[in-house]
């Protein structure tokens, strides 16, 4: 309601007031048909209503219009810190992680953990499914703990400090929380690292064999896509252990840690990082062929490499192992994905791709004009205000209600919003810059920048 009121106080409302008051169900039905045919909305009254509804919806947490604002924040960070260095996805194993079970109320002795004790897999899944608050609390805890202990990033309320972590020293980061089909949460995060050359400097630096060797060593340490010397037949015959997450990582203080951690990593990679294509998950029919939307199988490589153009790859002996950070894998015992930006042909547009991917809208299952058409008759039959401004504000509010009923939010997402966790993890605070007045003044002062059709050149 407050979002609608703020929007209705905008300067340009007066010219739209008559349009909103005169809009009819017939207008919206016509727009519904045009939208179904993926045509532009021809009725100016409907366009005015849509404009106000979309603007007001940007203040509703979790909505597509609110998420669109994050794209501007990421681009603003790129302007300040140049392009991002790391793109990482972390998918915590909330069903099997004993920490998550502690949040659900299970009595588990973490200091003397025994995987044979405690709830079984079915009971653990039921605990998470029936307690979205615990799932959201676990996710927030594990993300902040990972940022602090592995990435060297500590949040002190309004201040963030960054020390050197497993991937280097971060100067900025922007993570977006997304829900999977089954409702559990995972994180897509961009990281900007200190000392990273900008795109032009990177292009020159990559001509040096010494610099390329440094990048290759960085890939060798932090980006893996293989299981030692195991070939495809070996990986396929390994016994898969999907419940490995119900454990604690090997303790580096214990004797023989190196060997036990190495074997633990192999088992985790085989159970968490091997991609299996199926029509229900990733296969899409493209030009008569079933193609994996994740582009598997990936190109094989006998060794880690980076060339003068910035194209790079980790060692990969089996085309269905997704790249992963070994430290994140063994610490969280969960699926993860990591890529670096070297300004190569496959990564030079990574910032654009990532902002589109991380801010991707929900799958559209509704027609916006059709939904607004259901709100208009009720609005006309229940006039509450004589004032035209209040009536139109209420119309926008009712349209928002019917639209946001179609939002797909899982239980953990709702709990995260209610608890104030939000859906982003960021290093900076952002202030929106409204440029419409600025550009309007420019157009009046310099008419030559406006084209023949009134559009800016």
Buried (B, 14 or more C-beta within 10 A) or exposed (E): EEBBBEBBEEEEBEEBBEBBEEBBBEBBEBBBEBBEEEEEBEBEBBBBBBEBBBBBBBBBEBBBBBBBEBBBBBEBBBEEBBBBBBBBBBBBBBBBBBBBBBBBEBEBEEEEEEEEEBBEEEEBBEBBBEBBBBBBBBBBBBBBEBBBEBBBBBBEEEEBEBEEBBBBBBBBBBBBBBBEEEBBBBBBBBBBBEEBBEEEEBBEBBEEEEBBEEBBEBBBBBBBBBBEEBEBEBBEEBEEEEBBBBBBBBEEEEEEBEEBBEEBBBBBBBBBBBBEBEEEEBBEEEEEEEBBEBEBBBEBBEEBBBEEBBBBBBBBBBEBBBBBBBBBBBBBBBBBBBBBBBBBEBBBEBBEEBBEBBBEEBEEEEBBBBBBBEBBEEBEEEEEEEEBBBBBBBBBBBBBBBBBEEBEBBBBBBBBBEEEBEBBBBBBEBEEEEEEEEEEEBBEEEEEEBEEEEEEE
